[in-house]
């Protein structure tokens, strides 16, 4: 005998599938991450920034104007 399927069964199955899907935003974020991690200059700059923070070579700014005046 063929099992009957209700619209509610279909709805719940679709909701289950939806929970495991990768969204376009997730995919875009992954691509951005791969691009950053693949760029040697960017990674070197991030590493240098991490070292600056560890060595307390940072300056707190409270506004965009203050930040721009430092350039």
C-alpha positions as CSV (number, residue, x, y, z in Angstrom):
1,X,0.0,0.0,0.0
2,X,1.2,3.5,-0.8
3,X,1.8,5.7,2.2
4,X,-0.1,9.0,2.0
5,X,1.8,12.3,2.4
6,X,0.1,15.4,3.8
7,X,1.0,18.9,3.0
8,X,2.1,19.2,6.6
9,X,4.6,16.4,6.0
10,X,6.0,18.2,3.0
11,X,6.2,21.4,5.0
12,X,8.1,19.8,7.8
13,X,10.5,18.1,5.3
14,X,11.1,21.4,3.6
15,X,11.8,23.1,6.9
16,X,14.3,20.4,7.8
17,X,16.1,20.9,4.4
18,X,16.0,24.7,4.9
19,X,17.8,24.4,8.3
20,X,20.8,22.6,6.6
21,X,21.0,24.8,3.5
22,X,23.9,27.2,3.0
23,X,22.6,30.7,2.3
24,X,23.9,33.1,-0.3
25,X,25.2,35.3,2.6
26,X,27.0,32.4,4.1
27,X,28.6,31.5,0.8
28,X,29.6,35.1,0.2
29,X,31.2,35.3,3.7
30,X,33.1,32.1,3.0
31,X,34.4,33.4,-0.3
32,X,35.5,36.7,1.4
33,X,37.3,34.7,4.1
34,X,39.1,32.6,1.5
35,X,40.2,35.7,-0.4
36,X,41.5,37.3,2.7
37,X,43.3,34.2,3.8
38,X,44.8,33.7,0.4
39,X,46.3,37.2,0.2
40,X,49.8,37.2,1.6
41,X,50.0,41.0,2.0
42,X,46.7,41.2,3.9
43,X,47.7,38.3,6.2
44,X,51.0,39.9,6.9
45,X,49.3,43.2,7.8
46,X,46.9,41.3,10.1
47,X,49.8,39.5,11.7
48,X,51.6,42.8,12.3
49,X,48.4,44.3,13.8
50,X,48.1,41.4,16.2
51,X,51.7,42.0,17.2
52,X,51.1,45.7,17.7
53,X,48.1,44.9,19.9
54,X,50.1,42.4,22.0
55,X,53.0,44.9,22.4
56,X,50.4,47.6,23.3
57,X,51.4,49.7,20.3
58,X,47.9,51.1,19.9
59,X,46.2,54.4,20.3
60,X,42.6,54.9,21.3
61,X,40.6,57.3,19.1
62,X,37.1,58.5,19.8
63,X,36.0,59.9,16.5
64,X,36.6,59.5,12.8
65,X,37.9,63.0,12.7
66,X,40.5,62.2,15.3
67,X,41.5,59.1,13.3
68,X,41.8,61.0,10.0
69,X,43.9,63.7,11.7
70,X,46.5,60.9,12.5
71,X,47.0,60.1,8.8
